[in-house]
Amino acid sequence: MNVLGIIASGVAALFITVALAKSARRVALRPHIPDEPGGRAPRAEALRRTGGATAVLGIGTATGAALWLGAADDAAGSVGGLLAGAGAVAALGLVHDLRPLWAALRLAVQTAAAVLVVCLAGLSPAAGVLAVVWIVLVTNAFALLDHADGLLTAVGLVTAAGLLACAFVGGDPALAQLPATLVAGLAGFLLHNWHPARLRLGACGAQFTGFALAASGALIQAAAPSGRAAWAALPALATVALADSALVLISRRRAARSPLRATDDHIAHRLRRVRVTVPGAAVLTALWAGVPVATGTLVYAELLHPAFLLLPLAGTAAAVYALLRIPAYTPPRTAPPRTGSSRTAPSRTATSRATQDRTITARRRTEAADAGAAIPAAAPATGVKGSAPGRGAPTGAARTAAGHPTVPPPPNGRPAEAATAAAERG
């Protein structure tokens, strides 16, 4: 396969992905799309979530056309099996985007697709088993990176570029067909997946990307010359994806959480907790992925000693340790402790009411005393003599017919009580 054919397939993948993604974006952002019945998510959100199908169609169409034109030469069977397996995984992911499926079913389909790739590649049984385990593991590791806008697309773009370089260096350009279309298709999709993302890869695009990268790496490693350190170089290309999976498993194990339960504990989530923006998290993760990818490519090309791979691995371990120290889970809400305030509240209320009643009573008494002092003394009756001094009756006070002084009514206006008191004194 010549270089011009690879470039042509890459350009085709770029234009097809951009055109399909632009059309899907227009439909997804159409304002008059009603909500689905039953209170489910709006259709626009479902279209954004399944936007990865546009990248799958663009990459698959360009690669299939190149295979049909005979561009893969002797590796047509391996590349064809790889494309078929990736397409099956992508179809399952599209169904999962619309209606969630069991994890066991997804693992079974991914394993079957990996077995198809291994059988068509003609690997030995021992190498085939290792390749199947590697493909399934890396596929799910890359799929977990789809937790922030542009993150998986950027990391997949960097990893595909490293695989493309390794395929050319290894002397088998036919295996560079799918990595080349992956680079172009992911670059075109990144225009719509960058923050704020109009389209998302979803399970369809994420599993397709992870499977294509993992299977391509396995085939390139199997076809590498015997003198190259492919066994150590190519696995380094998946360092960031595996580091994110390790970060999630360790943190959930410490917190006694289910490893299958989706939680905000991935790389980008922890970076957001330390005030890193969403685009910044994607850029930092892509740069992080670029270090082991560049180192692995140089080791594969025999430009560096394999011992240099320990540097990015040590840096990745240190980064995972630092990210583990960032809290990822919100502490559970605890009910406030019960105190005696609720029990003493009624007594406090009764005390305040009693104090208020005393205040009102004292105020009424003061008003009554003021009113009694304001009443003028009664005028003496005609022909009645004043009381003798020393009798206790005020001078000029009115007296009854029997000679007893009259008692003025109390301020509260109770004449019956006044009459009773006068009768008792008489």
C-alpha positions, 0 to 999 in steps of 0.5 A: 500500500502506498502512502498516497492511498493512506493520505487519500483515505485519511482525507476522505474520512475527515470530510465525511466525518465533518459533513455527517457531524455538521448535519447531526449537529443541526438536527440536534440543535433544532429548537422545535424537537419535542420531548419524548413521551414518558418523561424521558430525555429530550430527543435532542440530547439523545442525538448529541449522545449518539453523535459518535456514530458520525465518526464511526460512519466516516472512518468506516466508510473511508477504510472500507473504500480503501479495502475495496480498492485493494489498498491493503494488499496482503493485510486485507484480511487482518484490516477487514476483520479489525474493521468488522469487529470494531463495527460490531462493537460500535453497533452494540454501543449505539444500542446501549446509548439508546437503551442501556444494556448489561455489562456482561452482554457488552463484554461478550460482544467485545470478546467475540469481536476480538476473537474474530480479529485474532483469527483473521490475523492468524495469531498463535493460540497463546498470542491470540489469548493475550491479544483478546485479553488486551483488546477487551481491557484497552477497549473498556479503558478508552471507553471510560475516558469519555467523561468530559468534552473532547477528552477521549477524542484528543487522547485517541487522536494522540494515540492513533498518531503514535500507532500510525508512526509505529506502523510505518516504522515497522515496515507494514504500511497496510496496518497503518490504514485504520490508524490513519483514518482514525487520526483524520476522523477524530480530528474532524469530530473534535471540532464538534466535541470540543467544550462546549460539546455539541456532539458526544462520542457516546458508547458507540464512538467510545467503544469503536475508538477503543477497540480500533486502537487496541486491535491495531496495536495488537496487530502491529505488535504481532507483525513487528520484526523480532529485533524490536521491543514491541512488547514494551513499546506498544503497551505504553501507548495506552498508559493514560487510559489504563491509568484512569481505569486504575485510578477509578478502581482504587478509589472506589475500592477504598470508598467501598463503592461498586466498580460498575457504578458511574461516579465523578471520580475520573481524571477530568473530574478530579482536575475540575475539583482543583479549578482546572477548566474542562478544555484545560483538563482535555489539554493536560490529559492529551499532553500526558498521553503524548509523553508515553506515546512519543517515548514508546514510538521512539523505543519501537523505532530503536532510537531509545533504549527500552529503559526510557519507558520507565520514566513515563510509567513512573510519572504516571504512577506519581500522577495517579497517587496525586490524583488519589489525594483529591477528594472525589466523593461528597461525604454523606449528609448526616442528620443534626444531633438531637438536643434538649432544645426541642423539649425545653421549647414548650417550657420557654414558651410558657414562661414567656407567655406568663411574663407577658401576662404579668406585664399586661396585668401591671399595665392595666393596674397602672392605668386603673390607678391613673384613672382613679386619681383623675376622678374629682371629689364629689360635691357635698350634699346640701344641708349636710355637715362636714365630717369632724376632723380626725375621723379619717374622712376628707374634708368636704366629702359627701355623706349619707343620710345616716352621717356616713361618708360616701365611697366613690366607685372604684376605677373599674366601674363596679358599683355593686362592689362599692355599694357592698363596701358602703353597707359594710361600713355602715 
